[in-house]
């Protein structure tokens, strides 16, 4: 199956958590903090949303920064995705 977002929504996949610190200490899975850095997987078409024209700026493959509690979590084919509105994306990482 494949997720195809509607309107101004974006499907994101979260980057893996760091397994060790910068000094080389390995972290247990409970101590690993998941980053708010995501990879854009799929982008909706944009269009008219709540009376305003929305042009999609992000593209698949880009790395973006999203707020910690933003979006809806979805699990599909053993992979976890997050679906957010484009306006919930805080920054594009270059």
MMTF fields as JSON, N, C-alpha, C and O atoms, coordinates in Angstrom:
{
  "mmtfVersion": "1.0.0",
  "mmtfProducer": "UNKNOWN",
  "numBonds": 375,
  "numAtoms": 376,
  "numGroups": 94,
  "numChains": 1,
  "numModels": 1,
  "chainsPerModel": [1],
  "groupsPerChain": [94],
  "chainIdList": ["A"],
  "bondAtomList": [4, 2, 8, 6, 12, 10, 16, 14, 20, 18, 24, 22, 28, 26, 32, 30, 36, 34, 40, 38, 44, 42, 48, 46, 52, 50, 56, 54, 60, 58, 64, 62, 68, 66, 72, 70, 76, 74, 80, 78, 84, 82, 88, 86, 92, 90, 96, 94, 100, 98, 104, 102, 108, 106, 112, 110, 116, 114, 120, 118, 124, 122, 128, 126, 132, 130, 136, 134, 140, 138, 144, 142, 148, 146, 152, 150, 156, 154, 160, 158, 164, 162, 168, 166, 172, 170, 176, 174, 180, 178, 184, 182, 188, 186, 192, 190, 196, 194, 200, 198, 204, 202, 208, 206, 212, 210, 216, 214, 220, 218, 224, 222, 228, 226, 232, 230, 236, 234, 240, 238, 244, 242, 248, 246, 252, 250, 256, 254, 260, 258, 264, 262, 268, 266, 272, 270, 276, 274, 280, 278, 284, 282, 288, 286, 292, 290, 296, 294, 300, 298, 304, 302, 308, 306, 312, 310, 316, 314, 320, 318, 324, 322, 328, 326, 332, 330, 336, 334, 340, 338, 344, 342, 348, 346, 352, 350, 356, 354, 360, 358, 364, 362, 368, 366, 372, 370],
  "bondOrderList": [1, 1, 1, 1, 1, 1, 1, 1, 1, 1, 1, 1, 1, 1, 1, 1, 1, 1, 1, 1, 1, 1, 1, 1, 1, 1, 1, 1, 1, 1, 1, 1, 1, 1, 1, 1, 1, 1, 1, 1, 1, 1, 1, 1, 1, 1, 1, 1, 1, 1, 1, 1, 1, 1, 1, 1, 1, 1, 1, 1, 1, 1, 1, 1, 1, 1, 1, 1, 1, 1, 1, 1, 1, 1, 1, 1, 1, 1, 1, 1, 1, 1, 1, 1, 1, 1, 1, 1, 1, 1, 1, 1, 1],
  "groupList": [{"groupName": "UNK", "atomNameList": ["N", "CA", "C", "O"], "elementList": ["N", "C", "C", "O"], "formalChargeList": [0, 0, 0, 0], "bondAtomList": [1, 0, 2, 1, 3, 2], "bondOrderList": [1, 1, 2], "singleLetterCode": "X", "chemCompType": "L-PEPTIDE LINKING"}],
  "groupTypeList": [0, 0, 0, 0, 0, 0, 0, 0, 0, 0, 0, 0, 0, 0, 0, 0, 0, 0, 0, 0, 0, 0, 0, 0, 0, 0, 0, 0, 0, 0, 0, 0, 0, 0, 0, 0, 0, 0, 0, 0, 0, 0, 0, 0, 0, 0, 0, 0, 0, 0, 0, 0, 0, 0, 0, 0, 0, 0, 0, 0, 0, 0, 0, 0, 0, 0, 0, 0, 0, 0, 0, 0, 0, 0, 0, 0, 0, 0, 0, 0, 0, 0, 0, 0, 0, 0, 0, 0, 0, 0, 0, 0, 0, 0],
  "groupIdList": [1, 2, 3, 4, 5, 6, 7, 8, 9, 10, 11, 12, 13, 14, 15, 16, 17, 18, 19, 20, 21, 22, 23, 24, 25, 26, 27, 28, 29, 30, 31, 32, 33, 34, 35, 36, 37, 38, 39, 40, 41, 42, 43, 44, 45, 46, 47, 48, 49, 50, 51, 52, 53, 54, 55, 56, 57, 58, 59, 60, 61, 62, 63, 64, 65, 66, 67, 68, 69, 70, 71, 72, 73, 74, 75, 76, 77, 78, 79, 80, 81, 82, 83, 84, 85, 86, 87, 88, 89, 90, 91, 92, 93, 94],
  "secStructList": [7, 7, 7, 7, 7, 7, 6, 6, 3, 3, 3, 3, 3, 3, 7, 7, 7, 7, 1, 5, 7, 6, 6, 1, 7, 5, 7, 7, 6, 6, 6, 7, 7, 7, 7, 1, 3, 3, 3, 3, 3, 3, 3, 7, 7, 7, 3, 3, 3, 6, 6, 3, 3, 3, 7, 7, 7, 7, 7, 6, 6, 7, 3, 3, 3, 3, 7, 6, 6, 7, 1, 3, 3, 3, 3, 3, 6, 6, 3, 3, 3, 3, 3, 3, 3, 4, 4, 4, 3, 3, 3, 3, 3, 7],
  "xCoordList": [0.829, 0.0, 0.872, 2.046, 0.281, 0.995, 0.085, -1.116, 0.649, -0.102, -0.031, 1.058, -1.174, -1.233, -1.969, -3.192, -1.246, -1.885, -2.779, -2.557, -3.775, -4.712, -4.41, -3.808, -4.824, -4.708, -3.291, -2.344, -3.133, -1.821, -1.104, -0.279, -1.402, -0.78, 0.5, 0.671, 1.394, 2.692, 2.922, 2.69, 3.378, 3.704, 5.198, 6.024, 5.535, 6.925, 7.349, 6.527, 8.644, 9.223, 10.308, 11.175, 10.26, 11.202, 12.57, 12.691, 13.605, 14.982, 15.209, 14.509, 16.173, 16.495, 17.084, 17.74, 16.838, 17.385, 18.878, 19.352, 19.604, 21.043, 21.266, 20.638, 22.162, 22.436, 23.568, 23.712, 24.376, 25.438, 25.69, 25.338, 26.309, 26.573, 27.797, 28.487, 28.056, 29.219, 30.536, 31.557, 30.519, 31.731, 31.886, 32.868, 30.914, 31.04, 30.291, 30.416, 29.52, 28.765, 27.493, 26.725, 27.266, 26.068, 24.862, 24.957, 23.734, 22.507, 21.55, 21.469, 20.831, 19.792, 18.622, 18.525, 17.742, 16.621, 15.707, 15.109, 15.583, 14.737, 15.362, 14.647, 16.689, 17.386, 17.557, 17.934, 17.279, 17.451, 16.308, 15.135, 16.664, 15.657, 15.452, 16.404, 14.187, 13.904, 13.998, 13.423, 14.709, 14.833, 13.544, 12.744, 13.353, 12.195, 12.53, 11.862, 13.562, 13.97, 13.306, 13.413, 12.624, 11.892, 12.325, 12.865, 12.076, 12.275, 10.9, 9.998, 10.738, 9.466, 9.35, 10.229, 8.258, 8.032, 7.097, 7.356, 6.013, 4.992, 4.372, 4.241, 3.99, 3.427, 2.084, 1.939, 1.096, -0.214, -0.163, 0.856, -1.269, -1.277, -1.428, -1.231, -1.774, -2.016, -3.415, -4.334, -3.592, -4.894, -5.578, -4.92, -6.897, -7.689, -7.934, -8.584, -7.416, -7.576, -8.124, -7.48, -9.307, -9.977, -10.066, -9.883, -10.339, -10.502, -9.222, -9.268, -8.091, -6.806, -6.097, -6.15, -5.433, -4.661, -3.345, -2.595, -3.063, -1.829, -0.965, -1.406, 0.259, 1.237, 2.22, 2.775, 2.429, 3.322, 4.777, 5.192, 5.536, 6.928, 7.878, 8.911, 7.532, 8.409, 8.28, 7.249, 9.34, 9.352, 9.844, 10.571, 9.464, 9.935, 11.465, 12.14, 11.993, 13.433, 14.059, 15.176, 13.359, 13.894, 13.845, 12.989, 14.775, 14.77, 14.116, 14.457, 13.17, 12.447, 12.428, 12.636, 12.175, 12.063, 10.601, 9.982, 10.049, 8.64, 8.536, 9.369, 7.525, 7.315, 7.124, 6.668, 7.473, 7.492, 6.135, 6.087, 5.057, 3.731, 2.853, 1.629, 3.437, 2.681, 2.247, 2.925, 1.118, 0.689, 0.029, -0.173, -0.302, -0.948, -0.028, 0.507, 0.157, 1.015, 0.196, -0.949, 0.796, 0.144, 1.165, 2.317, 0.746, 1.653, 1.121, -0.039, 1.991, 1.6, 2.753, 3.873, 2.502, 3.523, 4.755, 5.884, 4.537, 5.608, 6.452, 7.48, 6.046, 6.76, 5.847, 4.663, 6.391, 5.594, 5.795, 6.925, 4.689, 4.709, 3.988, 3.188, 4.278, 3.582, 3.006, 3.7, 1.73, 1.071, 0.816, 0.146, 1.355, 1.206, 0.74, 0.844, 0.231, -0.04, 1.277, 2.173, 1.401, 2.637, 2.93, 4.096, 1.917, 2.128, 2.693, 3.188, 2.631, 3.21, 4.711, 5.377, 5.253, 6.697, 7.385, 7.053, 8.354, 9.014, 10.135, 10.325, 10.9, 12.031, 12.452, 12.19, 13.108, 13.704, 15.197, 15.825, 15.765, 17.187, 17.96, 17.671, 18.926, 19.726, 21.133, 21.948],
  "yCoordList": [-1.187, 0.0, 1.249, 1.204, 2.352, 3.622, 4.717, 4.716, 5.644, 6.787, 7.936, 8.331, 8.473, 9.629, 10.736, 10.677, 11.753, 12.809, 13.704, 13.877, 14.258, 15.163, 16.607, 16.863, 17.528, 18.973, 19.373, 19.103, 20.021, 20.552, 19.646, 20.116, 18.366, 17.438, 16.825, 16.708, 16.438, 15.882, 14.622, 14.622, 13.54, 12.291, 12.308, 12.524, 12.074, 12.132, 10.812, 10.081, 10.516, 9.35, 9.875, 10.64, 9.462, 9.975, 9.34, 8.141, 10.163, 9.669, 8.805, 8.947, 7.919, 7.022, 7.802, 8.827, 7.299, 7.919, 7.622, 6.604, 8.512, 8.319, 7.141, 7.058, 6.226, 5.057, 5.286, 4.532, 6.324, 6.639, 8.13, 8.858, 8.565, 9.987, 10.396, 9.551, 11.691, 12.185, 11.708, 11.656, 11.36, 10.845, 9.333, 8.764, 8.67, 7.252, 6.327, 5.109, 6.854, 6.018, 5.529, 6.332, 4.203, 3.632, 3.846, 3.691, 4.202, 4.466, 3.277, 2.626, 3.0, 1.976, 2.54, 3.754, 1.684, 2.156, 3.094, 3.993, 2.905, 3.797, 5.175, 6.15, 5.27, 6.55, 7.309, 8.481, 6.646, 7.303, 8.279, 7.915, 9.507, 10.521, 10.609, 10.782, 10.486, 10.561, 12.012, 12.898, 12.26, 13.634, 14.074, 13.241, 15.365, 15.904, 16.153, 16.941, 15.484, 15.599, 14.464, 13.297, 14.816, 13.856, 13.967, 14.985, 12.903, 12.928, 12.981, 12.234, 13.86, 13.972, 12.776, 12.542, 12.021, 10.839, 11.159, 10.78, 11.858, 12.156, 13.511, 13.871, 14.257, 15.6, 15.671, 15.187, 16.286, 16.476, 17.515, 18.18, 17.659, 18.572, 20.051, 20.904, 20.371, 21.771, 22.157, 21.342, 23.376, 23.822, 24.735, 25.402, 24.763, 25.637, 24.958, 23.914, 25.546, 24.997, 26.094, 27.123, 25.872, 26.842, 28.218, 29.226, 28.278, 29.532, 30.194, 31.256, 29.595, 30.165, 29.233, 28.014, 29.799, 29.015, 28.593, 29.435, 27.283, 26.758, 26.162, 25.277, 26.651, 26.11, 25.273, 25.743, 24.046, 23.159, 23.544, 23.667, 23.729, 24.158, 22.982, 22.905, 22.064, 20.925, 19.878, 19.783, 19.094, 18.034, 16.738, 16.781, 15.59, 14.313, 14.247, 14.686, 13.69, 13.555, 14.628, 14.45, 15.745, 16.814, 16.406, 15.619, 16.95, 16.773, 18.014, 19.141, 17.795, 18.908, 18.764, 17.678, 19.876, 19.927, 20.174, 21.103, 19.325, 19.411, 19.444, 18.855, 20.125, 20.171, 18.781, 17.866, 18.627, 17.324, 16.615, 15.4, 17.333, 16.703, 17.014, 16.938, 17.354, 17.698, 16.461, 15.434, 16.563, 15.539, 14.321, 14.216, 13.398, 12.135, 10.992, 10.95, 10.062, 8.895, 7.807, 7.552, 7.165, 6.09, 4.983, 5.255, 3.723, 2.602, 1.84, 1.428, 1.658, 0.99, 0.104, 0.588, -1.166, -2.128, -2.085, -2.002, -2.141, -2.178, -0.898, -0.875, 0.147, 1.425, 2.482, 2.546, 3.311, 4.364, 5.676, 6.081, 6.333, 7.611, 8.653, 8.318, 9.913, 11.03, 11.881, 12.213, 12.233, 13.079, 14.437, 14.536, 15.487, 16.851, 17.771, 17.441, 18.922, 19.971, 20.659, 20.7, 21.192, 21.882, 23.018, 23.297, 23.665, 24.78, 24.315, 25.143, 23.013, 22.469, 22.249, 22.017, 22.316, 22.135, 23.448, 24.514, 23.345, 24.535, 25.022, 26.229, 24.082, 24.473, 23.325, 22.158, 23.674, 22.701, 22.687, 23.742, 21.498, 21.378, 21.212, 20.315, 22.071, 22.017, 21.599, 21.501],
  "zCoordList": [0.0, 0.0, 0.0, 0.366, -0.413, -0.485, 0.049, -0.22, 0.798, 1.311, 0.321, -0.095, -0.058, -0.946, -0.197, -0.069, 0.305, 1.091, 0.245, -0.953, 0.879, 0.227, 0.618, 1.66, -0.209, 0.026, 0.418, -0.322, 1.589, 1.993, 2.98, 3.764, 2.953, 3.894, 3.316, 2.103, 4.238, 3.875, 4.696, 5.905, 4.052, 4.744, 5.05, 4.163, 6.328, 6.785, 7.415, 7.968, 7.324, 7.976, 8.908, 8.487, 10.185, 11.177, 11.028, 10.776, 11.186, 11.184, 12.409, 13.412, 12.333, 13.445, 14.611, 14.425, 15.816, 17.017, 17.111, 16.607, 17.754, 17.952, 18.889, 19.945, 18.507, 19.326, 20.314, 21.277, 20.085, 21.039, 21.059, 20.131, 22.146, 22.323, 21.514, 20.944, 21.469, 20.72, 21.337, 20.652, 22.628, 23.278, 23.135, 23.612, 22.474, 22.18, 23.118, 22.991, 24.053, 24.993, 24.305, 23.775, 24.313, 23.716, 24.628, 25.845, 24.029, 24.774, 24.675, 23.634, 25.754, 25.7, 24.905, 24.726, 24.431, 23.609, 24.383, 23.791, 25.7, 26.494, 26.675, 26.904, 26.575, 26.745, 25.432, 25.437, 24.305, 23.014, 22.78, 22.864, 22.489, 22.209, 20.714, 19.953, 20.293, 18.865, 18.407, 19.039, 17.328, 16.834, 16.144, 15.717, 16.041, 15.332, 13.873, 13.203, 13.379, 11.981, 11.21, 11.588, 10.134, 9.322, 7.86, 7.426, 7.126, 5.683, 5.029, 5.41, 4.048, 3.327, 2.386, 1.556, 2.522, 1.703, 0.541, -0.602, 0.846, -0.166, 0.162, 1.332, -0.871, -0.706, -1.42, -2.543, -0.752, -1.36, -2.468, -2.651, -3.215, -4.359, -4.015, -4.88, -2.763, -2.414, -2.848, -2.766, -3.303, -3.768, -2.773, -1.974, -2.821, -1.966, -0.626, -0.568, 0.457, 1.802, 2.7, 2.899, 3.237, 4.114, 3.475, 4.158, 2.197, 1.484, 1.019, 0.398, 1.303, 0.891, -0.072, 0.087, -1.069, -2.035, -1.389, -0.896, -1.391, -0.796, -1.905, -2.637, -2.02, -2.956, -2.148, -1.155, -2.569, -1.834, -2.113, -3.266, -1.04, -1.138, -0.952, -1.617, -0.048, 0.225, -0.873, -1.54, -1.053, -2.057, -1.423, -0.43, -1.973, -1.435, -1.403, -2.334, -0.314, -0.156, 0.719, 1.205, 0.929, 1.772, 3.24, 3.647, 4.035, 5.484, 6.084, 5.726, 7.004, 7.611, 9.127, 9.667, 9.799, 11.244, 11.58, 11.061, 12.462, 12.827, 14.345, 15.034, 14.875, 16.315, 16.903, 16.217, 18.169, 18.828, 18.797, 18.609, 18.973, 19.061, 17.85, 17.95, 16.736, 15.526, 14.768, 14.795, 14.094, 13.159, 13.757, 14.967, 12.863, 13.224, 12.853, 11.745, 13.779, 13.54, 12.86, 13.235, 11.848, 11.101, 10.893, 10.555, 11.096, 10.846, 9.641, 9.612, 8.642, 7.406, 6.959, 6.796, 6.759, 6.338, 7.244, 6.759, 8.563, 9.568, 9.618, 10.293, 8.93, 8.936, 9.544, 9.214, 10.428, 11.047, 10.299, 10.023, 9.976, 9.266, 10.107, 10.98, 9.836, 10.46, 9.34, 8.379, 9.471, 8.468, 9.103, 10.131, 8.483, 8.992, 7.865, 6.683, 8.259, 7.277, 6.964, 7.807, 5.776, 5.404, 6.383, 6.662, 6.899, 7.836, 9.184, 9.949, 9.495, 10.734, 10.619, 11.628, 9.412, 9.21, 9.594, 9.076, 10.519, 11.047, 10.154, 10.001, 9.548, 8.733, 7.822, 8.112, 6.719, 5.818, 6.129, 6.21, 6.301, 6.615, 5.305, 4.513, 5.092, 3.864, 4.152, 3.234]
}
